[in-house]
Structures are given as structure tokens and as C-alpha cells.
Amino acid sequence: MSTHAKRERLLLADLLETAGPEAPTLCEGWTTRDLAAHVVVRERRPDAAGGMFVKPLASHLERVTAEFTAKPYEELIQLIRTGPPRFSPFSLKQVDEMANIVEFYVHTEDVRRARPDWTPREIDPVFQDALWSRLERSARLMGRGIPTGLVLRRPNGQTAVAHRGTPVVTVTGEPSELVLFAYGRQSAAKVELEGDENAIAKLQETKQLGI
């Protein structure tokens, strides 16, 4: 049975292939080649991927990423499409779904929404619920460094507190849009913001959302 993560993986691979290696993304400073290399390193080189979070490993991550970035673009796309090697924890369906559903969704939208003519895609309610479940668990991690209080709210009224503090900004939208907002893609997320005007301005400009 296909999973959400599997579906988003294949969609991301298709989008990267169609866009070509030099297309822009929502990741500042990254082309589609850079994004593809990041995805491959993250799940195929755990010795280097730790550098995303541990500063002493950052230089190793840079070297390994540079090696993969230099590979033929078509090879990177194929590595994404076929998935991690058998010895990787990501090869387990449950781990893949838990760790990659948001990762691949966000990066898919990084490619889609960097285009000037992009339009929102329809996302089924089951996938929306799955994204909301992940967001509830990670909201406080995503919002830990921001300068305002932040509440994320679905149209059905469900809420998740991303950061306690005042003044409070409430961001309302579908889970798919709230995920993008919480992961630092504020300008591309289709959401509504309520609260103090100065706090909203700070939140929209902050680089502290996400990991």
C-alpha cells in the first residue's frame, strides 16, 4: 500500500525532473540541484546529515553535500525516486511515513511555489489530518525562537500552540498551509493572521520559524 510519504517522494522527484537542475526553490540560495542533493544526503548519508543540527559535524556535511551536488542531476533524481538503501531506517515504511511525510511535502511545495504561475493543489482530508498530526507534535519546536506568541488554528477550530508569549498571533489555515508557515515558508503559505499588527509584521519577517 502506498503511503503519504511515498506519494510525496514520487511527486517531488517528478517535479525536480521537470524543473531541471537550475530552477529556483523557496529554500533561500538553493536551486533544484541543491535541494535534490540535500534530500539524498539526508537519507543516504546519516554520518553527514547530523551536521544539519550538530555544529561540529557541519563541515563534514558541507563536504558530503558538495560531492552529491556534483553528481549528474539525473542520478540524484533517481536516488530520490528509488528511496533509501535497505540498511537505512528510512527503508522501513513506518519510519519513512513518520520522518518524511512533512519533509517531502514541504520540499515538493518548495519547488511548486517557486514558480510564478503556481496554484494551490487539492489535498485530501486524510492527508490534511496526517499533516496536522505531525504539526501538533512539532509546533513548539518550530516556534521556539520566534519573538511573539503563536497559535496555529485549523478552520475546524483545532489549535496548536507553537510559542507561548505576548502579544499572540493566531494563524488560521488548512494543515497543509500551516505546515508551510511553521516551517519558515511564511510568504508562500495561504493563511490568515490575526493579532497585533506589529507582532504580525515581526512574525512574517522572522527567520526563526522552522528548524
Disulfide bonds with the S-S distance in Angstrom:
none
